[in-house]
Amino acid sequence: MSGPATPADVVLGGAAGPVSRSGRVEITDSREAEVGAFRVRRALPRRDRRSIGAWCFIDHMGPAVVTEDHGLDIGPHPHIGLQTVTWLLDGEALHRDSLGSEQVIRPGQLNLMTAGHGVAHSEEATGRYRGRLHGVQLWVAQPDATRCGPPAFEHHGGLPRVELSAATATVLVGELDGARSPAWRDTDQVGVDLDLRPGTTVLPLRRDHEHGLVVFAGAVTLDGARVGPGHLAYLGTGRDEGALIATGPARALLVGGVPLGVPLLMWWNFVARTREEIVDAYLAWHNDDGRFGTVDSPLPRITVGAPPWRTR
């Protein structure tokens, strides 16, 4: 569920993508990908849009059936320069990392791991849960002030909720309508789970944020455009609100933030600014030199071939 970004998703060294101020909703298709034992719908990054605010990766995973011994089945792998944000709609999964964290995550709870200079983690079956697993993992690109700093992990068993006209909004990261998440953030961003009922829900938005919407289940209409699973609706900046119309129950994720304004280099599980940073991280993992630590996991370590531009 935590990557990787591939050449099918991004152009190496490209910009974040054009920031729209037209007021028109742009609908793009997600790309289906295999991650561990799961099929996912990858809404970000895309070749024409690499980020929305600091959000640079959105994988909608499942729903699928897992067992006590087989779940995500993603062995230890490294990250730099990003935060992973994991949110489940159904089921349970186990997070282990090189900081010594071992945490089962369930619906309504949030896992947030900060990579900084380097961290490794695995995503596994819990050893006891059998049933449906459905969720999302997102990456947040860290700014220069923190992206080379120390790694960290936090788990939040409860998050603030806001009742809107026809939805219950759970604030994963940032703030919405006066409700603020306790989750750490390095940039001005927001992430909100929306449990929608039939009717019209008016979302309060910030004009200086660009926003995007991913639908997990059901469908909504936004400015006359129908949005269902497998699509990303990009709203751009300059909006005070957004009206979502649902004719039945639906579940969606709103993300937003101040546009990055800097190019990102994404390769495999790394978010950086230069190719040299990517090569250094790749070699550290390949040579197991201690930079990423060790994950106490029964799953095998994941390796990958060298970056295509590597010269050393």
Helices and strands as residue ranges (DSSP letters): E 26-29, E 31-35, E 38-44, E 55-66, E 74-79, E 82-90, E 93-97, E 102-105, E 110-114, E 119-124, E 131-141, E 152-156, E 161-164, E 167-173, E 175-176, E 179-180, E 189-196, E 199-204, E 210-217, E 220-222, E 225-227, E 231-236, E 241-246, E 250-257, E 265-267, E 270-272, H 275-286
